C-alpha cells in the first residue's frame, strides 16, 4: 500500500523559509518521479515542482528561483525548500507520485504566509 506523508508546514512571515518533507512507503521510491502540488482556497490544484528518478528538476514559473525540490532515496523522502515566501504561496501543499495509471496523494500540509 502506497503512503505519502507530508510534514513541515506552518505559519511564516513574508520573506521567510520553510522546508517541507514527504515520506513515502509502499513503493520502490528511487525509481519514481515525485511531485509537489499546492492548492489554495478557491483555486485549482497547481503543480509546483517535479523531481525525476535521476534527479532532474522542473519548476512552475511561480516557484523558479525560490523553491528547491530534492530527494533522499536512502530515506524515501522528497523535500521542498521554500525561500522568499510570499502571501500568495499560502496553500495546502501535497506530495504526489504516479505508479502505472494510479495517482497517489498525501494528506497535505498547510503553509500560511502572513505577517
matplotlib code that plots the C-alpha trace (Angstrom):
import matplotlib.pyplot as plt

x = [0.0, 1.4, 1.5, 2.8, 3.0, 3.8, 5.2, 6.9, 4.1, 3.3, 2.9, 5.7, 6.2, 6.7, 10.3, 10.7, 11.5, 10.1, 11.2, 8.5, 9.1, 7.2, 8.0, 6.9, 6.3, 4.9, 6.9, 10.4, 10.9, 14.1, 12.6, 9.7, 9.4, 8.0, 5.9, 4.8, 1.5, -0.4, -4.0, -5.2, -8.8, -11.0, -8.2, -7.2, -4.5, -1.2, 1.9, 4.8, 7.9, 8.9, 12.0, 12.6, 14.2, 17.5, 17.3, 16.2, 14.0, 11.3, 9.5, 6.4, 7.2, 5.9, 8.5, 11.6, 14.4, 12.7, 11.9, 14.1, 13.0, 15.3, 15.1, 16.9, 16.4, 18.1, 15.2, 12.4, 11.8, 11.3, 11.8, 10.6, 12.8, 10.8, 12.6, 11.5, 7.9, 5.1, 1.5, 0.4, 2.3, -0.3, -1.9, -2.1, 1.0, 0.6, 3.1, 2.3, 3.6, 2.2, 2.6, 1.2, -2.2, -2.7, -2.0, -1.1, -1.5, -0.6, -2.9, -1.2, 0.5, -0.8, 1.6, 0.4, 2.5, 1.3, 2.6]
y = [0.0, 3.3, 6.0, 9.6, 11.6, 15.3, 17.5, 20.8, 23.3, 26.1, 29.9, 32.0, 35.7, 37.0, 36.6, 33.6, 30.0, 26.5, 23.1, 20.5, 16.8, 13.9, 10.4, 7.6, 3.9, 1.0, 1.9, 1.4, 5.1, 5.5, 4.6, 7.1, 10.8, 12.7, 15.9, 18.7, 20.4, 23.1, 24.1, 27.4, 28.1, 28.5, 27.8, 24.8, 22.5, 23.7, 21.7, 23.3, 21.1, 17.8, 15.6, 12.6, 9.4, 10.6, 13.9, 16.2, 19.0, 21.2, 24.1, 26.2, 29.8, 30.8, 28.7, 29.2, 30.8, 30.5, 26.8, 23.8, 20.2, 17.4, 13.8, 11.4, 7.8, 6.4, 7.9, 7.5, 11.2, 14.2, 17.7, 21.2, 24.0, 27.2, 30.6, 34.2, 33.1, 35.4, 35.6, 34.1, 31.0, 30.2, 26.9, 23.2, 21.5, 18.0, 15.3, 13.1, 10.2, 8.1, 4.3, 3.0, 4.7, 5.4, 8.8, 8.7, 11.7, 12.6, 14.3, 17.7, 20.2, 23.7, 26.6, 30.1, 33.2, 36.1, 39.0]
z = [0.0, -1.1, 1.5, 1.3, 4.5, 4.3, 7.1, 7.7, 7.0, 9.3, 9.6, 8.3, 7.7, 4.2, 3.1, 5.4, 4.6, 5.2, 4.3, 3.5, 3.7, 2.1, 3.4, 1.0, 1.8, -0.2, -3.4, -4.7, -4.1, -6.1, -9.5, -9.4, -10.1, -7.2, -7.4, -5.2, -5.8, -4.0, -3.6, -2.4, -1.3, -4.3, -6.8, -8.9, -7.8, -9.2, -9.9, -8.1, -8.8, -10.1, -9.5, -11.7, -10.5, -11.9, -10.1, -12.9, -11.6, -13.1, -11.5, -12.1, -13.0, -9.6, -7.9, -10.0, -8.1, -4.7, -4.3, -4.5, -4.7, -3.7, -2.8, -0.5, -1.8, 1.4, 3.4, 0.8, 1.2, -1.1, 0.1, -0.9, 0.3, 0.0, 0.4, 0.0, 0.7, -0.4, 0.9, -2.5, -1.6, 1.1, 0.3, 1.2, -0.2, -1.4, -2.4, -5.4, -7.4, -10.2, -10.5, -13.7, -14.1, -10.4, -8.8, -5.2, -2.9, 0.7, 3.0, 2.5, 4.8, 5.3, 4.5, 5.6, 4.7, 6.7, 8.8]

ax = plt.figure().add_subplot(projection="3d")
ax.plot(x, y, z, "-o")
ax.set_aspect("equal")
plt.show()
